[in-house]
Amino acid sequence: MLNQQTIKNEPATVQATPHLTPAQQVLQDLWEAHLQSEFVAHNTEDALATMVEDAYVNDIPVMTGGVGKPGVREFYAKHFIPQIPPDTEMIPISRTIGTDQLVDEMVFKFTHTLQMDWMLPGVAPTGKRVEVPLVAIIRFRDGKVAHEHIYWDQATVLVQLGLLDPSKLPVVGVDSARKLLDPNLPSNTLIN
């Protein structure tokens, strides 16, 4: 599980996870090195060094990313790494590691102070704070990252930025992240 102190682009370090096999530990260490390259070192080439030649990244809600190292390089160098907000926080919820796949569930927090093509293509910075549940599904092959499927609720993000009116649709803003962090918060608030 990611360390809950992952704040301001500090590394997403892992707390001691009991009962990992040596192979699972290798996957976890590789993923942590990849995250370090992206969120701390802001180094495209180091991130790419953790990936297979035909790796791909797919940010599912907005279909951003890249295919193959040249495509991922362009995406990381132009649209992702330089557009990570400086106050980004990743609050870990869970991590599941299999034989060739890792799944991270987290709350991703940031202030929208700069253009973010990878998450909000075409949206100018609003200066607003966002907290959104996010899931990353990472597949490994030949000892490297083969793909990243990244999921989040875009409606939750747009509500927090003031771009979507929750009074007219069955959507919520920051409450979805807060409910994930505290399961005792009320459920069924959109049901009349």
BELQUIRA-V527056 format. One record per pair of residues at least 24 apart in sequence whose ideal C-beta (glycine too) atoms are under 10 Angstrom apart, sorted by the first residue. I is the first residue (numbers start at 1). J is the second residue. D is the distance in whole Angstrom. If there is no record, write none. Layout:
# BELQUIRA-V527056
i=I j=J d=D
i=I j=J d=D
This chain:
# BELQUIRA-V527056
i=1 j=28 d=10
i=1 j=92 d=5
i=1 j=93 d=8
i=1 j=94 d=6
i=1 j=95 d=5
i=1 j=96 d=10
i=1 j=104 d=9
i=1 j=105 d=9
i=1 j=106 d=9
i=2 j=31 d=10
i=2 j=32 d=9
i=2 j=35 d=8
i=2 j=90 d=6
i=2 j=91 d=8
i=2 j=92 d=3
i=2 j=93 d=8
i=2 j=94 d=9
i=2 j=95 d=7
i=2 j=104 d=7
i=2 j=105 d=9
i=2 j=106 d=6
i=3 j=90 d=9
i=3 j=91 d=10
i=3 j=92 d=7
i=4 j=89 d=10
i=4 j=90 d=9
i=4 j=91 d=6
i=4 j=92 d=6
i=4 j=93 d=10
i=5 j=89 d=9
i=5 j=91 d=10
i=5 j=92 d=10
i=6 j=35 d=9
i=6 j=39 d=8
i=6 j=40 d=10
i=6 j=88 d=9
i=6 j=89 d=6
i=6 j=90 d=5
i=6 j=91 d=7
i=6 j=92 d=7
i=6 j=106 d=8
i=6 j=109 d=10
i=7 j=87 d=8
i=7 j=88 d=8
i=7 j=89 d=5
i=7 j=90 d=8
i=7 j=91 d=9
i=7 j=109 d=9
i=8 j=39 d=10
i=8 j=40 d=10
i=8 j=85 d=10
i=8 j=86 d=7
i=8 j=87 d=6
i=8 j=88 d=7
i=8 j=89 d=7
i=9 j=36 d=10
i=9 j=38 d=9
i=9 j=39 d=5
i=9 j=40 d=6
i=9 j=41 d=9
i=9 j=42 d=8
i=9 j=84 d=7
i=9 j=85 d=9
i=9 j=86 d=7
i=9 j=87 d=8
i=9 j=88 d=5
i=9 j=89 d=9
i=9 j=90 d=9
i=9 j=110 d=10
i=10 j=36 d=9
i=10 j=39 d=8
i=10 j=40 d=6
i=10 j=88 d=9
i=10 j=89 d=9
i=10 j=90 d=9
i=11 j=35 d=7
i=11 j=36 d=5
i=11 j=37 d=10
i=11 j=39 d=7
i=11 j=40 d=5
i=11 j=41 d=9
i=11 j=90 d=10
i=12 j=36 d=8
i=12 j=38 d=9
i=12 j=39 d=7
i=12 j=40 d=9
i=12 j=90 d=6
i=12 j=92 d=8
i=12 j=95 d=10
i=12 j=104 d=8
i=12 j=106 d=8
i=13 j=92 d=10
i=14 j=92 d=9
i=14 j=95 d=7
i=15 j=92 d=8
i=15 j=95 d=9
i=17 j=95 d=7
i=17 j=97 d=8
i=20 j=97 d=7
i=21 j=97 d=9
i=21 j=99 d=9
i=23 j=97 d=9
i=23 j=98 d=10
i=23 j=99 d=7
i=23 j=100 d=9
i=23 j=140 d=10
i=24 j=96 d=10
i=24 j=97 d=4
i=24 j=98 d=8
i=24 j=99 d=8
i=24 j=102 d=8
i=25 j=97 d=9
i=26 j=97 d=10
i=26 j=140 d=9
i=26 j=143 d=7
i=27 j=97 d=6
i=27 j=98 d=8
i=27 j=99 d=9
i=27 j=100 d=8
i=27 j=101 d=8
i=27 j=102 d=5
i=27 j=138 d=8
i=27 j=139 d=10
i=27 j=140 d=6
i=27 j=143 d=9
i=27 j=145 d=9
i=28 j=95 d=8
i=28 j=97 d=6
i=28 j=102 d=7
i=30 j=102 d=9
i=30 j=138 d=9
i=30 j=140 d=7
i=30 j=143 d=7
i=30 j=144 d=7
i=30 j=145 d=7
i=31 j=95 d=9
i=31 j=97 d=9
i=31 j=102 d=5
i=31 j=104 d=8
i=31 j=136 d=9
i=31 j=138 d=6
i=31 j=140 d=8
i=31 j=145 d=7
i=31 j=148 d=10
i=33 j=145 d=10
i=34 j=138 d=8
i=34 j=144 d=9
i=34 j=145 d=6
i=34 j=148 d=9
i=35 j=90 d=8
i=35 j=104 d=9
i=35 j=136 d=9
i=35 j=138 d=10
i=37 j=76 d=9
i=37 j=81 d=9
i=38 j=76 d=7
i=38 j=80 d=7
i=38 j=81 d=6
i=38 j=84 d=7
i=39 j=81 d=9
i=39 j=84 d=6
i=39 j=88 d=7
i=39 j=90 d=8
i=41 j=81 d=9
i=42 j=76 d=10
i=42 j=80 d=10
i=42 j=81 d=5
i=42 j=82 d=7
i=42 j=84 d=7
i=43 j=76 d=9
i=43 j=77 d=10
i=43 j=81 d=8
i=44 j=72 d=9
i=44 j=73 d=6
i=44 j=74 d=9
i=44 j=75 d=9
i=44 j=76 d=4
i=44 j=77 d=5
i=44 j=78 d=9
i=44 j=80 d=9
i=44 j=81 d=6
i=44 j=82 d=9
i=45 j=73 d=8
i=45 j=76 d=9
i=45 j=77 d=9
i=47 j=72 d=8
i=47 j=73 d=9
i=47 j=76 d=6
i=47 j=77 d=10
i=47 j=80 d=9
i=47 j=81 d=7
i=47 j=145 d=9
i=48 j=72 d=6
i=48 j=73 d=6
i=48 j=76 d=7
i=48 j=77 d=9
i=48 j=144 d=10
i=48 j=145 d=9
i=49 j=144 d=8
i=50 j=140 d=10
i=50 j=143 d=9
i=50 j=144 d=6
i=50 j=145 d=5
i=51 j=76 d=10
i=51 j=140 d=10
i=51 j=141 d=10
i=51 j=144 d=5
i=51 j=145 d=5
i=51 j=146 d=8
i=51 j=147 d=9
i=51 j=148 d=9
i=52 j=139 d=10
i=52 j=140 d=9
i=52 j=141 d=6
i=52 j=142 d=6
i=52 j=143 d=9
i=52 j=144 d=5
i=52 j=145 d=7
i=52 j=146 d=5
i=52 j=147 d=9
i=53 j=142 d=10
i=53 j=144 d=9
i=53 j=146 d=10
i=54 j=141 d=9
i=54 j=146 d=8
i=54 j=147 d=9
i=55 j=139 d=9
i=55 j=141 d=9
i=55 j=144 d=7
i=55 j=145 d=6
i=55 j=146 d=6
i=55 j=147 d=6
i=55 j=148 d=8
i=56 j=139 d=10
i=56 j=145 d=10
i=56 j=146 d=8
i=56 j=147 d=5
i=56 j=148 d=8
i=56 j=149 d=9
i=57 j=118 d=9
i=57 j=145 d=9
i=57 j=147 d=7
i=57 j=148 d=5
i=57 j=149 d=9
i=57 j=150 d=7
i=58 j=137 d=10
i=58 j=147 d=7
i=58 j=148 d=7
i=58 j=149 d=5
i=58 j=150 d=7
i=58 j=151 d=9
i=59 j=117 d=10
i=59 j=118 d=6
i=59 j=119 d=7
i=59 j=121 d=10
i=59 j=134 d=10
i=59 j=136 d=10
i=59 j=148 d=8
i=59 j=149 d=9
i=59 j=150 d=5
i=59 j=151 d=8
i=59 j=152 d=8
i=59 j=154 d=10
i=60 j=135 d=9
i=60 j=137 d=9
i=60 j=149 d=6
i=60 j=150 d=6
i=60 j=151 d=5
i=60 j=152 d=8
i=60 j=154 d=9
i=61 j=119 d=8
i=61 j=132 d=10
i=61 j=134 d=10
i=61 j=150 d=8
i=61 j=151 d=7
i=61 j=152 d=6
i=61 j=153 d=7
i=61 j=154 d=4
i=61 j=155 d=9
i=61 j=157 d=8
i=62 j=116 d=10
i=62 j=117 d=9
i=62 j=118 d=8
i=62 j=119 d=7
i=62 j=120 d=8
i=62 j=121 d=6
i=62 j=122 d=10
i=62 j=150 d=10
i=62 j=152 d=9
i=62 j=154 d=7
i=62 j=157 d=10
i=63 j=121 d=9
i=64 j=116 d=10
i=64 j=117 d=7
i=64 j=118 d=5
i=64 j=119 d=8
i=64 j=120 d=10
i=64 j=121 d=6
i=64 j=150 d=9
i=65 j=118 d=8
i=65 j=147 d=9
i=65 j=148 d=8
i=65 j=149 d=9
i=65 j=150 d=8
i=67 j=147 d=9
i=72 j=145 d=10
i=72 j=147 d=10
i=72 j=148 d=9
i=75 j=117 d=9
i=75 j=118 d=7
i=76 j=118 d=9
i=78 j=117 d=8
i=78 j=118 d=10
i=79 j=115 d=9
i=79 j=116 d=9
i=79 j=117 d=4
i=79 j=118 d=5
i=79 j=119 d=10
i=79 j=121 d=8
i=80 j=116 d=9
i=80 j=117 d=8
i=80 j=118 d=5
i=80 j=119 d=9
i=81 j=118 d=9
i=82 j=114 d=9
i=82 j=115 d=9
i=82 j=117 d=10
i=83 j=114 d=6
i=83 j=115 d=6
i=83 j=116 d=5
i=83 j=117 d=6
i=83 j=118 d=6
i=83 j=119 d=8
i=83 j=120 d=9
i=84 j=110 d=8
i=84 j=114 d=9
i=84 j=116 d=8
i=84 j=118 d=9
i=84 j=119 d=10
i=85 j=109 d=9
i=85 j=110 d=4
i=85 j=111 d=6
i=85 j=112 d=7
i=85 j=113 d=6
i=85 j=114 d=6
i=85 j=116 d=7
i=85 j=119 d=10
i=85 j=125 d=9
i=85 j=129 d=10
i=85 j=130 d=9
i=86 j=110 d=9
i=86 j=111 d=8
i=86 j=113 d=7
i=86 j=114 d=8
i=87 j=111 d=5
i=87 j=113 d=8
i=87 j=129 d=9
i=89 j=131 d=9
i=90 j=134 d=8
i=90 j=136 d=10
i=91 j=131 d=9
i=91 j=133 d=10
i=91 j=134 d=10
i=91 j=177 d=8
i=91 j=180 d=9
i=91 j=181 d=7
i=93 j=133 d=8
i=93 j=134 d=9
i=93 j=135 d=9
i=93 j=177 d=10
i=93 j=180 d=6
i=93 j=181 d=8
i=94 j=135 d=9
i=95 j=136 d=10
i=96 j=137 d=10
i=97 j=138 d=9
i=97 j=140 d=10
i=98 j=139 d=10
i=98 j=140 d=9
i=99 j=140 d=9
i=100 j=138 d=10
i=100 j=139 d=6
i=100 j=140 d=5
i=100 j=141 d=7
i=100 j=146 d=8
i=101 j=137 d=7
i=101 j=138 d=7
i=101 j=139 d=5
i=101 j=140 d=7
i=101 j=146 d=9
i=101 j=147 d=10
i=101 j=149 d=10
i=102 j=136 d=8
i=102 j=137 d=8
i=102 j=138 d=5
i=102 j=139 d=8
i=102 j=140 d=7
i=102 j=145 d=9
i=103 j=135 d=7
i=103 j=136 d=7
i=103 j=137 d=5
i=103 j=138 d=7
i=103 j=149 d=9
i=104 j=134 d=8
i=104 j=135 d=7
i=104 j=136 d=5
i=104 j=137 d=8
i=104 j=138 d=7
i=104 j=150 d=10
i=105 j=133 d=7
i=105 j=134 d=8
i=105 j=135 d=5
i=105 j=136 d=8
i=105 j=137 d=10
i=105 j=151 d=10
i=105 j=180 d=8
i=106 j=132 d=10
i=106 j=133 d=8
i=106 j=134 d=5
i=106 j=135 d=8
i=106 j=136 d=8
i=106 j=152 d=10
i=106 j=177 d=10
i=106 j=180 d=9
i=107 j=131 d=6
i=107 j=132 d=7
i=107 j=133 d=6
i=107 j=134 d=7
i=107 j=174 d=10
i=107 j=176 d=9
i=107 j=177 d=5
i=107 j=178 d=9
i=107 j=180 d=6
i=107 j=181 d=6
i=108 j=132 d=5
i=108 j=133 d=8
i=108 j=134 d=4
i=108 j=135 d=10
i=108 j=136 d=10
i=108 j=150 d=9
i=108 j=152 d=7
i=108 j=157 d=9
i=108 j=177 d=8
i=109 j=134 d=10
i=109 j=174 d=10
i=109 j=177 d=8
i=110 j=157 d=10
i=112 j=157 d=9
i=112 j=160 d=8
i=112 j=161 d=6
i=116 j=157 d=10
i=118 j=150 d=9
i=119 j=150 d=9
i=119 j=152 d=8
i=119 j=154 d=8
i=119 j=157 d=7
i=120 j=154 d=9
i=120 j=157 d=7
i=120 j=158 d=8
i=120 j=161 d=8
i=120 j=163 d=9
i=123 j=157 d=9
i=123 j=158 d=9
i=123 j=161 d=7
i=123 j=163 d=7
i=125 j=161 d=10
i=126 j=160 d=9
i=126 j=161 d=5
i=126 j=162 d=7
i=126 j=163 d=8
i=127 j=161 d=9
i=128 j=157 d=10
i=128 j=160 d=6
i=128 j=161 d=5
i=128 j=162 d=7
i=128 j=163 d=10
i=128 j=173 d=10
i=129 j=160 d=7
i=129 j=161 d=10
i=129 j=174 d=8
i=130 j=156 d=8
i=130 j=157 d=6
i=130 j=158 d=10
i=130 j=159 d=9
i=130 j=160 d=5
i=130 j=161 d=7
i=130 j=173 d=9
i=130 j=174 d=8
i=130 j=177 d=9
i=131 j=156 d=8
i=131 j=157 d=9
i=131 j=160 d=7
i=131 j=173 d=9
i=131 j=174 d=5
i=131 j=175 d=9
i=131 j=176 d=8
i=131 j=177 d=4
i=131 j=178 d=7
i=131 j=180 d=9
i=131 j=181 d=9
i=132 j=156 d=5
i=132 j=157 d=5
i=132 j=159 d=10
i=132 j=160 d=8
i=132 j=173 d=9
i=132 j=174 d=8
i=132 j=176 d=7
i=132 j=177 d=6
i=132 j=180 d=9
i=133 j=176 d=6
i=133 j=177 d=6
i=133 j=178 d=10
i=133 j=179 d=9
i=133 j=180 d=5
i=133 j=181 d=9
i=134 j=177 d=9
i=134 j=180 d=10
i=152 j=176 d=10
i=152 j=177 d=10
i=153 j=177 d=9
i=166 j=190 d=9
